[in-house]
Amino acid sequence: MTIVSLNKVTVTGCTPEEYERVYREASDFMAAQPGHISQRLVRSETEANVYFAIAEWESLEDYRALAGIQELVDIFGQVVTLPGASSPGPDKIIIEHHDAVVVSTHVPV
């Protein structure tokens, strides 16, 4: 079953540009991992410091395997402390995380 990771990210201690740079670095890394389907980062038009990170994975196991990859933990460690971080620092973002499943899709023809 396809899994969707949906994160609302609020930038609090860095510039939006810094967060976008870190996300691009992490995104490139994640795209090369087994089970990766797609991802996108969407910025709110009404709140400039709010983003929605949406990633689609072939399985929950593929997605959860990311937590054990130290290189990815270190990339995100530039803006947030994740479990397993080698050097916790002050968080620059707040993440509201949700795992979700697709229940409806409409693709225009």
N, CA, C and O of each residue as an XYZ file, in Angstrom:
436
protein
N       0.840     -1.175      0.000
C       0.000      0.000      0.000
C       0.887      1.241      0.000
O       1.842      1.326      0.773
N       0.581      2.182     -0.846
C       1.314      3.447     -0.907
C       1.072      4.249      0.367
O      -0.053      4.328      0.861
N       2.146      4.844      0.894
C       2.040      5.695      2.080
C       2.407      7.119      1.699
O       3.301      7.351      0.885
N       1.708      8.056      2.295
C       2.008      9.466      2.078
C       2.454     10.049      3.409
O       1.776      9.900      4.426
N       3.591     10.710      3.388
C       4.070     11.434      4.566
C       3.726     12.893      4.345
O       4.116     13.489      3.341
N       3.000     13.459      5.279
C       2.563     14.847      5.169
C       3.071     15.595      6.389
O       2.687     15.285      7.517
N       3.934     16.579      6.168
C       4.493     17.368      7.257
C       4.155     18.831      7.072
O       4.424     19.418      6.024
N       3.563     19.413      8.100
C       3.421     20.866      8.144
C       4.658     21.370      8.864
O       4.927     20.971      9.998
N       5.408     22.239      8.214
C       6.657     22.744      8.767
C       6.539     24.245      8.946
O       6.218     24.969      8.004
N       6.802     24.710     10.164
C       6.815     26.133     10.453
C       8.253     26.546     10.724
O       8.888     26.042     11.651
N       8.758     27.456      9.919
C      10.125     27.946     10.062
C      10.142     28.989     11.172
O       9.422     29.985     11.107
N      10.972     28.757     12.197
C      10.986     29.652     13.352
C      12.350     30.268     13.638
O      12.423     31.361     14.200
N      13.439     29.584     13.259
C      14.756     30.069     13.659
C      15.760     30.157     12.530
O      16.966     30.209     12.771
N      15.274     30.173     11.300
C      16.149     30.339     10.140
C      15.339     31.025      9.049
O      14.138     31.250      9.203
N      15.985     31.347      7.979
C      15.260     31.969      6.868
C      14.551     30.882      6.054
O      14.972     29.725      6.058
N      13.489     31.255      5.366
C      12.857     30.277      4.470
C      13.854     29.715      3.454
O      13.781     28.539      3.097
N      14.772     30.543      2.993
C      15.769     30.095      2.012
C      16.665     29.003      2.597
O      17.008     28.043      1.908
N      17.043     29.152      3.874
C      17.876     28.125      4.510
C      17.111     26.815      4.607
O      17.655     25.754      4.299
N      15.848     26.878      5.037
C      15.052     25.653      5.120
C      14.894     25.016      3.742
O      15.035     23.801      3.608
N      14.607     25.812      2.723
C      14.440     25.275      1.371
C      15.720     24.607      0.886
O      15.663     23.577      0.215
N      16.876     25.181      1.218
C      18.157     24.579      0.835
C      18.323     23.217      1.500
O      18.698     22.246      0.843
N      18.047     23.141      2.799
C      18.159     21.874      3.523
C      17.169     20.860      2.957
O      17.512     19.691      2.778
N      15.947     21.301      2.677
C      14.953     20.379      2.133
C      15.400     19.839      0.778
O      15.238     18.649      0.505
N      15.958     20.694     -0.072
C      16.436     20.225     -1.387
C      17.529     19.171     -1.219
O      17.543     18.165     -1.928
N      18.443     19.406     -0.279
C      19.509     18.446     -0.021
C      18.921     17.110      0.457
O      19.312     16.047     -0.026
N      17.994     17.172      1.395
C      17.348     15.958      1.895
C      16.518     15.291      0.801
O      16.495     14.066      0.685
N      15.843     16.103      0.006
C      15.004     15.592     -1.074
C      15.829     14.803     -2.087
O      15.424     13.725     -2.520
N      16.977     15.339     -2.459
C      17.860     14.622     -3.393
C      18.285     13.282     -2.812
O      18.329     12.275     -3.520
N      18.596     13.274     -1.524
C      19.012     12.038     -0.860
C      17.851     11.038     -0.824
O      18.026      9.870     -1.171
N      16.670     11.495     -0.406
C      15.521     10.597     -0.292
C      15.117     10.018     -1.641
O      14.696      8.864     -1.722
N      15.241     10.804     -2.689
C      14.834     10.351     -4.022
C      15.632      9.129     -4.481
O      15.175      8.373     -5.339
N      16.813      8.940     -3.913
C      17.653      7.806     -4.304
C      17.415      6.579     -3.426
O      18.069      5.554     -3.620
N      16.499      6.659     -2.470
C      16.250      5.550     -1.541
C      15.202      4.584     -2.086
O      14.315      4.977     -2.844
N      15.314      3.310     -1.692
C      14.332      2.313     -2.137
C      12.916      2.700     -1.710
O      12.692      3.140     -0.582
N      11.973      2.528     -2.622
C      10.568      2.781     -2.321
C      10.106      4.210     -2.538
O       8.915      4.494     -2.411
N      11.015      5.113     -2.862
C      10.628      6.511     -3.084
C       9.798      6.622     -4.358
O      10.175      6.083     -5.399
N       8.680      7.316     -4.275
C       7.844      7.552     -5.461
C       7.926      9.016     -5.867
O       8.277      9.328     -7.005
N       7.604      9.915     -4.941
C       7.619     11.337     -5.278
C       7.642     12.171     -4.013
O       7.403     11.669     -2.914
N       7.928     13.437     -4.181
C       7.837     14.381     -3.077
C       7.743     15.790     -3.629
O       8.175     16.088     -4.742
N       7.159     16.644     -2.801
C       7.101     18.055     -3.166
C       7.049     18.881     -1.900
O       6.565     18.434     -0.860
N       7.558     20.095     -2.009
C       7.521     21.050     -0.917
C       6.661     22.216     -1.374
O       6.926     22.823     -2.412
N       5.632     22.526     -0.599
C       4.671     23.571     -0.948
C       4.750     24.648      0.122
O       4.705     24.352      1.316
N       4.867     25.901     -0.309
C       4.933     27.020      0.631
C       3.582     27.727      0.663
O       2.975     27.975     -0.379
N       3.124     28.044      1.855
C       1.852     28.741      2.029
C       1.935     30.145      1.441
O       2.944     30.833      1.602
N       0.892     30.560      0.771
C       0.825     31.936      0.267
C       0.331     32.902      1.341
O       0.540     34.110      1.235
N      -0.317     32.377      2.365
C      -0.854     33.252      3.407
C       0.074     33.371      4.614
O      -0.007     34.352      5.354
N       0.952     32.390      4.826
C       1.920     32.425      5.916
C       3.279     32.036      5.346
O       3.547     30.854      5.132
N       4.132     33.018      5.102
C       5.401     32.799      4.400
C       6.344     31.832      5.117
O       7.252     31.284      4.493
N       6.144     31.618      6.405
C       7.031     30.715      7.137
C       6.430     29.313      7.312
O       6.940     28.521      8.105
N       5.362     29.003      6.586
C       4.712     27.693      6.692
C       4.846     26.939      5.369
O       4.592     27.476      4.290
N       5.256     25.674      5.494
C       5.428     24.785      4.343
C       4.663     23.488      4.593
O       4.324     23.149      5.727
N       4.405     22.777      3.500
C       3.853     21.434      3.568
C       4.764     20.548      2.724
O       4.911     20.752      1.519
N       5.366     19.572      3.371
C       6.240     18.624      2.685
C       5.440     17.342      2.482
O       4.971     16.732      3.443
N       5.290     16.945      1.232
C       4.455     15.799      0.891
C       5.327     14.786      0.148
O       5.874     15.088     -0.913
N       5.453     13.589      0.711
C       6.265     12.550      0.082
C       5.426     11.283     -0.044
O       4.627     10.957      0.833
N       5.624     10.588     -1.140
C       4.899      9.344     -1.385
C       5.909      8.203     -1.477
O       6.917      8.292     -2.178
N       5.605      7.121     -0.743
C       6.494      5.963     -0.657
C       5.721      4.691     -0.982
O       4.515      4.607     -0.752
N       6.430      3.706     -1.517
C       5.789      2.440     -1.877
C       5.233      1.711     -0.664
O       4.224      1.014     -0.771
N       5.882      1.864      0.496
C       5.408      1.166      1.692
C       5.802      1.940      2.939
O       6.698      2.783      2.905
N       5.133      1.647      4.021
C       5.457      2.246      5.311
C       6.858      1.822      5.745
O       7.583      2.608      6.355
N       7.235      0.602      5.436
C       8.562      0.110      5.792
C       9.650      0.911      5.087
O      10.653      1.273      5.701
N       9.454      1.190      3.784
C      10.435      2.007      3.046
C      10.565      3.389      3.682
O      11.670      3.901      3.862
N       9.430      3.981      4.018
C       9.445      5.311      4.615
C      10.117      5.293      5.987
O      10.960      6.143      6.275
N       9.757      4.349      6.818
C      10.316      4.290      8.172
C      11.805      3.956      8.175
O      12.509      4.296      9.126
N      12.290      3.302      7.135
C      13.724      2.993      7.042
C      14.570      4.261      7.012
O      15.746      4.229      7.375
N      13.984      5.373      6.583
C      14.730      6.630      6.523
C      15.261      7.046      7.888
O      16.339      7.633      7.984
N      14.515      6.746      8.936
C      14.910      7.156     10.284
C      16.232      6.535     10.706
O      16.908      7.066     11.586
N      16.611      5.426     10.098
C      17.851      4.757     10.450
C      19.039      5.147      9.593
O      20.114      4.561      9.726
N      18.868      6.116      8.724
C      19.957      6.530      7.843
C      20.601      7.781      8.425
O      20.035      8.872      8.354
N      21.783      7.615      9.000
C      22.448      8.717      9.708
C      22.691      9.926      8.804
O      22.571     11.065      9.255
N      23.026      9.696      7.550
C      23.287     10.812      6.637
C      22.056     11.719      6.504
O      22.184     12.943      6.482
N      20.877     11.120      6.417
C      19.650     11.908      6.309
C      19.341     12.623      7.624
O      18.926     13.782      7.618
N      19.540     11.938      8.748
C      19.349     12.569     10.060
C      20.267     13.786     10.179
O      19.860     14.825     10.699
N      21.499     13.658      9.700
C      22.451     14.769      9.766
C      22.054     15.926      8.846
O      22.237     17.091      9.202
N      21.512     15.611      7.667
C      21.061     16.678      6.760
C      19.958     17.486      7.430
O      20.037     18.713      7.499
N      18.927     16.800      7.926
C      17.838     17.512      8.598
C      18.300     18.135      9.909
O      17.693     19.088     10.398
N      19.384     17.591     10.482
C      19.932     18.133     11.715
C      20.393     19.576     11.607
O      20.643     20.232     12.619
N      20.504     20.067     10.393
C      20.852     21.475     10.206
C      19.726     22.398     10.669
O      19.963     23.569     10.967
N      18.502     21.872     10.728
C      17.355     22.708     11.109
C      16.491     22.128     12.222
O      15.698     22.855     12.820
N      16.626     20.824     12.517
C      15.789     20.219     13.564
C      16.511     19.012     14.151
O      17.237     18.313     13.444
N      16.313     18.770     15.436
C      16.907     17.614     16.087
C      15.982     16.415     15.919
O      14.840     16.428     16.379
N      16.481     15.391     15.262
C      15.721     14.152     15.061
C      16.294     13.064     15.959
O      17.453     13.155     16.365
N      15.511     12.041     16.277
C      16.061     10.926     17.054
C      17.292     10.359     16.349
O      17.275     10.143     15.137
N      18.344     10.123     17.103
C      19.580      9.589     16.535
C      20.555     10.660     16.091
O      21.622     10.341     15.566
N      20.211     11.933     16.291
C      21.104     13.019     15.879
C      22.408     12.941     16.654
O      22.415     12.718     17.865
N      23.517     13.129     15.937
C      24.824     13.041     16.581
C      25.157     14.289     17.390
O      25.897     14.210     18.371
N      24.623     15.428     16.995
C      24.885     16.662     17.745
C      23.627     17.520     17.756
O      23.444     18.378     16.892
N      22.754     17.283     18.747
C      21.511     18.071     18.822
C      21.800     19.556     18.953
O      22.716     19.962     19.669
N      21.022     20.350     18.265
C      21.183     21.796     18.331
C      19.829     22.443     18.505
O      18.817     21.753     18.633
N      19.803     23.751     18.511
C      18.498     24.424     18.629
C      17.666     24.194     17.365
O      18.153     24.349     16.245
N      16.422     23.828     17.570
C      15.532     23.601     16.435
C      15.194     24.930     15.761
O      14.905     25.927     16.423
N      15.239     24.919     14.433
C      14.922     26.099     13.638
C      13.576     25.967     12.940
O      13.099     26.905     12.303
N      12.969     24.786     13.069
C      11.660     24.540     12.475
C      10.821     23.733     13.459
O      11.351     23.068     14.350
N       9.509     23.802     13.285
C       8.572     22.980     14.034
C       7.867     22.092     13.020
O       7.337     22.578     12.021
N       7.863     20.790     13.280
C       7.253     19.838     12.346
C       6.010     19.217     12.978
O       6.049     18.711     14.099
N       4.908     19.268     12.231
C       3.694     18.537     12.591
C       3.567     17.412     11.577
O       3.228     17.656     10.419
N       3.837     16.171     12.007
C       3.932     15.043     11.090
C       2.662     14.200     11.077
O       2.026     13.988     12.109
N       2.303     13.720      9.874
C       1.176     12.802      9.702
C       1.557     11.750      8.674
O       2.102     12.077      7.620
N       1.270     10.477      8.979
C       1.323      9.422      7.966
C      -0.091      9.296      7.439
O      -1.049      9.349      8.210
N      -0.230      9.130      6.144
C      -1.565      9.096      5.549
C      -1.608      8.078      4.419
O      -0.566      7.654      3.920
N      -2.799      7.691      4.021
C      -2.996      6.841      2.855
C      -3.892      7.596      1.878
O      -4.756      8.373      2.283
N      -3.679      7.362      0.623
C      -4.484      8.005     -0.419
C      -5.853      7.334     -0.447
O      -5.946      6.113     -0.577
N      -6.910      8.124     -0.325
C      -8.262      7.559     -0.364
C      -9.023      7.971     -1.613
O     -10.047      7.373     -1.942
N      -8.531      8.987     -2.310
C      -9.185      9.415     -3.544
C      -8.184     10.182     -4.393
O      -7.377     10.954     -3.875
N      -8.244      9.967     -5.679
C      -7.368     10.667     -6.607
C      -8.167     11.044     -7.841
O      -8.982     10.262     -8.331
N      -7.930     12.234     -8.330
C      -8.525     12.665     -9.590
C      -7.435     13.281    -10.445
O      -6.814     14.273    -10.065
N      -7.216     12.693    -11.583
C      -6.225     13.192    -12.518
C      -6.973     13.618    -13.773
O      -7.579     12.781    -14.441
N      -6.939     14.909    -14.105
C      -7.661     15.369    -15.304
C      -7.106     14.703    -16.566
O      -5.906     14.456    -16.690
N      -8.009     14.427    -17.481
C      -7.622     13.800    -18.755
C      -7.347     14.857    -19.782
O      -7.006     14.537    -20.921
